[in-house]
Amino acid sequence: MNSVQIPKDVRVVENWVGGRWVAGSGNESGIVSPYSGTRVGTVRASTAAEVDAAVKLAAQAAQGWGKTPVKERCSVLFRFREVLLRDLEKLAQTISLESGKTLAEAKAGLMKGVEVLEFALSLQNLDVGGRMEVSRGVFCEYRRESLGVVAGITPFNFPAMVPMWMMPIAIGVGNAFVWKPSDKTPMTSRGIAEAWREAGLPDGVLTVLQGGRETVEAVLDHPEIRAVGFVGSTPVARSVYERGTRAGKRVLALGGAKNPIILMPDADLEMASRGITDSFTGCAGQRCMAASLLILVGDAEAILDQIIEKSKAIQVGRDMGALISLESRDRLVAAISRAEKDGAQVRLDGRGVAAPQGYEGGHWLGPTILDRVKPCSQAACDELFGPVLSVVRVATLSEALQIEAELPYGNAASVFTSSGAVAERVAQEARAGMIGVNIGVPVPREPFSFGGFYDSKFGSGDITGSAGVEFWSEKKKITVKWAAASDKNWMN
């Protein structure tokens, strides 16, 4: 068992504004732990007036922070890293408590965030600008400048990792960062904010505003916020992008996914069965990189049988966490029943899974495998966002790639094969932004950036790596001449 600790007291989650914790005055909502189904916290939303006041304080802090030398900013980032690593166990407990992750998943997500932080630390050595004599006596250079106040709106499924995709780079290049966590998982934000405070981040450079839709809209509409990063479902990502860009902001909104894995008959039995099982069950399937569609090419029956056996061995509460809410579980149960009516064969049914001892009130669904799913059905095309794997059978790789091409999303796609030619063809023809070869969750490691295509992303660029640096900053170009040159060209 994970030993996720359910507290007896109900925690009150507040906003972090100007270096102090203050309660919002909007609607109050409860925070329910997916493990127990009980209320473990309360949070009050931030009103538009509170957003406005907080952003004005952030704008004041941004002036000084943006002028701070990059090496001094990076020293704060380095101390922030030390605090996070020291408090890893404590933070993981909070992440698991409110998101339903296993403790191992909570730690892994935070460590992926630390990886982005370590990339941001490299700015002091790598992002040194540039200066060149472009004509006799004429010099051009660029200087990286912050935008001022920027914002991040983050989802429930990764309460620490996704904010850490944004914060270190945005703050590292000199911005003040306004963070709107998910109203389902706001408690982690306190630990992250306290870590920044201990690291020496000046008051106002980080602001945390709790709330739901109205708070998000106030952030998107605020004239002093220059850029917004978002991660969530595709419909909300599209809405955030449209509203933010109408307000003149730079917006990068990452949406949902229906990530296909193409399974070839020549794939390695153990590597494929383990990679695919881990991909669709990890984080209880509640991640945009989960494999939810298995396109089985030809005779790969032995590998599918192994996936089913490995999935049967998974114990909820130990190997796989809980779903975020009862509503999510009900939605998934309905989707499984619909797939059955559409002709799918339920090879593994997680609907009747027994709750782990001590967590009987939690939101549990076991791994579920739907075989012989029709390519155009809901189970094959829609993002279900749970531990459900839909298996579509085809005869050829061309058919598999055609199915992949017809999906509206373009986040990730993988192939399991022993053929280099097949792998290269998938890498070239798949329409996804992140491709895996014998890897079920093809998340790039820094400095390679994270981001998909089509309905999985609205806006240009990626959220991490060098693309993230470009998103959260401006380049000022300067051209200088101090003396007249003897020769003549168009510049002098």
N, C-alpha and C positions, 0 to 999 in steps of 0.2 A: 504494500500500500504506500501511497505517496506521503501520507501523514500531513496533508494540508490541514492547517489548524483553523477551526471555525471559532472566532472570538465570541465571548459571551456578551460583550458590550457592543453597542451600535455606534460606529464611528461617524463623525460629522466631517464632511469634506468641504473645504472652503476654497476661495480664490487666493492666488498669490499675486499681489499687486504692490508695486513699489517697495518690495522687500518685507512685506508682512502679510499674514493670513487674515483675510476679511471674508465674511459671509456674503453671499449673494442675497438679493431680496426678491428674486423671481420665484416661480413655482418650485415646490419641494417634491422630490421623488426619492424612492427607496432604491438601494443598491442590493441586489439579491445575488448570493453566491450560487453559481451553478452546481457546486458540490453538495450543498445542503438544501437548496431551495428556500433558505431563510434570509431575512433581511439582515445585512451586516453593516449597512451604512445608510446615510441620508445625504442628499446634496440639494442645494438651492441654485437655481439657474441665475445667470447674470443677465440683467436687463440691458436694453440698448444704452441707457444713460450710464450704467456701470461700465459697459464696454468702452464708451466714449471717454470716460474719465481715466480708465486704465490705459488706453492707447495714448492719451495725451501725456501721461507720466512716462510711458515707454518712449515716446518721441523725444522727450527731454533727455532720457538716459542714452538714447541712440547717438545724440550729438557727441557726447564725450567718448563713448565706446568706439564709435567709428573712427575717431582720431587717435585711439590708442594703438601703438605700434603692434604689428601682427605677432611679433615674438612675445609680447606681454599678454596678448589675448590667448595665445597658445599655451602659455604657462597656466592659465586658469583651466583650459581644457585638459591639460595634463593632470592637474590636481583633481578635476572632476572624474577622470578615469580612475584614479587611485581610490576615491571614495566609493565609486560604483563597485569596483572589485572587492573592496573591503566589506561592503554591505550586500554582496551578491545573494546570500542565503535569505536575508531579511526581505529584500526586494522581491525575490522569487516567490516567497510565501504570499505576499500581497498580490502579485500578478496571478498566481494560481487561484487564490481565494476568489477574486472577482471576475476572472475570465474563464475559469474552468480548465486551464491547462494543467498538465502534469508538472511537477516541480522541475523535472529535467527539461521539458519544453520551455518553461519560464526562464530558466537559466540560459538555455541556448539562444532564445530570442534576445535576451539582454546582451549576450556576448556578441551577437551579430551587430547590435547597436554599437557596442564598444569598437568593433572593427571599423565602422564608419567614423567613429570618433578618432581612431588612430590615423585614418586617412586625413581627417581634418587637421590633425597635428602636423602633417607633412607640409601644410601650406607655408609655414615659416621658412622652409628650405626650397620648395619647388615653385611656388607662385611668386617669383621674384620680379615680375614685370619684364620689360624689354626696352632697350634703347639702341638706336642704330643711326649712323650718319647716312642719310638717304640721298643727299646731294652735297656738294662741297660747302661745308659750313652750315648745313641744315640737318637738324637732328629731330627724329620722331621717337616718341616713347609712349607706352601705355601704363596707366596706374589703375590698380583694382580699387574700386570704391564700393562701400556698402550702399544699400538702397535706403536704409533708415529703419522703418518699422515693417516687419514681415510677419506672416502668421502661418500656423500649421493646424489643420483639422484632422484628427486621427481616429482610427476605428477601435472597436472593442477587442478584436482578436489578437492584437499585439500591442498592449498598453504601454510597453517600454520600447520595443524595437522600432516601430514605425516613427514615433517621435524622434528617436535617435538617428533615423535616416535624415532628418531635417535639421534638428537643433545644432549639432556640432559644426556643420558647414555654414549654416546661416549665421550663427553667433561668431564662428571663427573668422568670417570675412568682415565682421564689424556691425552686424545688424542687431537691433533689439527684436526679440522673438516673442510673439503672442501665441500661446498654445491653447487650443480648445480640445480637450480630451473627449472621448466618448462618454456620454452620460451613463452608459452601462458599466464602465470601468474607470471611474475617476480617481480611485484611491491611490493608484500607482503614481499619479502626478505629484502627490505630496512628497513621496520619497525622492523622486527625480529633482523636484525643486529644492528640497533640502540639501541634496548633494551639490547642486550648483551653488547654493548659498555658502556651504562649507568650503567649496573650492575657491571662493573669493570673487564670484561674479558680482559686479556692481548692482545695486538695487535698481530695478526697473528694466534691466536688460532682458530678463525673463519674466513674462507675465503668464499666469495660468488662469483662464476663465472657464468656469464650469457652466454647463447648460446644454440645451438641445437645439432645435431648429431655429428658434428666435435669436438665440445667441450667435449661431452660425451666420444668420442673415445680417445681424448687426456688424459682425466682423467683415463680411464680404462687402458691405456697403460703406464702411468707414473710409473717409477720404485720405487719411494719413497712413493706411496700410497699403504698401506698394506691391507686395507679392503674396500669394497664398499657395501653399501646398496642401493637397488633400489625398486621402486614401479611403476608399469605401466601395459601395456598390456602384454599378454602372449608371443606373438612373440618377442617383444622387451626385455622382461625379459629373455627369453631364450638366445637371442643374447648377452645381457649384461653379463649373467653368463658365457657363453662360452668364450667370449673375455677376461673377467677379470680373469677367472681361468687359461686361457692359459698364461696370464702374471704373474701367480704365486700368485694371490691375493686371499684372503678370500672373497667370494661373497655370498650375500643373496639377491635374486631377487624375489620379489613378483609379480605375474602376475594377469591375469584376472579371471573371474568367471562366472558361470551360476548357481546361487544359487536356488535350489528348495525348495519350501515350500509344505509339504504334509498336505493337509486339510482333516481331518476326519469328518464324519457327526456328531459326538458327541461334536465337538468343541464348546466353548462358543461363541455365536453369536456376541456379541459386541467386546470381546477381539480379536477374530480372524479377523473380518472384519476391525477393526481399525488397528491392527498390520500389516496385509497384505497390506492394502492401504498405510499406512505410509512407509512401507518398499520399495514398488516399485516406489512411487512418491517422496520420500525424496531425496533431492539433484538432483531433476529431473532425478532420476535413474542413475546418473553418479557417481556411487561408487561401489567398488568391493563387498560390502556387501548387495547390493540391491537384493531383491527377484524378479527375472525376470521370474521364471517358477513356476506356481501353479499346483500341481498335485492333482486333486480333486478326492477323493476316495468315490465311492458310491453316495448317495443322499445328497449332501451338497448345494443344489440349493439355499436355503434361505440365506446361508452365502455369496455365490457368488453374489446374488442380492444386498446384503448390501454393498459388496465391490464396486459394480458398482455405487450404490447411493452415497456412500461416495466419490468416485473418481469424480463423476459429480459435487460435491459441491466444489471441489478444484479450486481456482482461481489462474491462473498464475500471477506472480508478487506479490501476497500476500501470498499464501500458498506454492507455488512452484516456483523455480527460472527458469532461462533461460538455454538453451543449450550453450555449450562453443563456437560453431561456426555454421555458415550457412551450412558448409560441413557436420557437425554432424546431423543437422536437415534433410538435403537432404538424407543422408544415412538411417536415421530412417524412413523417409517417404517411401523410396524405399523398406525397409524391411517390412513395414506394407502392402504395395501393393503386395509384393511377397507372404506374408502369405495368403492374400485373394485369390490369384491365386492357392495356395496350398490347399485351402478348408477351411481355418479358417473363423470363423464368427466374424466380428468386432462388439463387444457388446458396446464398447465406443470408439469413434473416436476423437483423439485429433489433427488431422491434420488441422482442420479448426478453431482452437481456436483463439479468438480475442486477439490481443496484449493489455496489460494494458495501460491505458491512460498515455501519457508522455514517453512511451517506445516502440513506434510503430515500430522502426527499429530493435528491438531486435530479438533474436533467440528463438522463442516460439514454443512449442509443448505441447498440453494438455495430461493428462493421457489417455492412450489407453489400452483397454483390448481385447485380441484376444482369443476367445473361440473355443473349439473343434479343437485345434491344434494337428497335427499328431506328435507322439513322436520323429520321426526321421527327422522332418523338420528343416529348418534353424531357425525358430522362437522358436523352442523348445531346440535347441542345441547350437546355437551361442550366444555369449555375444553381445547384441544389444547396451547396455550402454545408456539407455534412459528410459523415463517413460512408458515403454511398458510391460504389463504383459501377458504372454502366458499361457493359461489354457489347460492342458491335462487331459482328463478324463479316469479313470481306475476303475475297480470293486473292487480290493483288495489292501491291504497294501503291499503285496508281489510284486504286479505289480508296485506299486509306488517306492518301494525300488530298483527294477530292473532298472527302468528308471534312478533313481539317480546314480546307480552303473555304468551305461553306459556312463555318462557324462565324458568328458575328464578332467574337472576341479574338484577340491576338496577343495574349499574355505570354504563355509558354507552351512548348510542345516538345516531346521527347520520343526517342526511338530506342528500343532494345534490340540489338543485333550483333552478330560477329562479323558482319561485312562492312568494310570501310567504304565501299562504293554506295551501299544502301545508306549508311550514316551521312555521307556527303550529300547524297541526293535530298535527304530529309532536311539537312541544314540549309541547302540552297532553296528548296521549294516551299518549305513550311512558312506560313504567314505570321508567325509569332515573333515577338521581340526577344525572347529568351529560349534557346534551344538546348536540349540535353541529349547526349549520346550515352546510353547505359547509366543514366542518372535520372531518378524519378522526380527530383525537385531541383531544377536547374537554376538556382539562385546564384548570380555571379558574385564572386568575391571581389572586394575592393582591390584596385581602383576601377575595375570593370563595373559599369553602372547598372542600376535596376530600372527597368521600364518595359512596357509592352507596346503593342500596336492596336489600331482600330478601336473597337469599343472598350478596350482595356485601358485606354489613355486618352485624355483630352488636354491638349497643349503640346508644346514641343520640348524636346530634350528628355532627360531622365532625372530621377530624384536624387541619386547618389553619384559618387565619383566626380570626375572633372565636369560632367554635365551639371551636377548639382552646384558646383562652384559658380558656373556661368549663370545658373538660374537665380541664385541669391545675391548677385552682385552686378555692378556695371564696370565697363572698361572706359576710362577717360583717356582720350588720345591727345597728346601734346606735341606740337611742332614748334621748334625753336631755331632762330638764326640771330647771331650776335654781330656778325660782320659781313660786309658785302664781299662776294666772291669775284675773282677776276674773270672766270669763264661764265658763260651765259647758257642757261637752259630754262625750261618752263617754270622751275621752282624758284629761280633767282633773277 
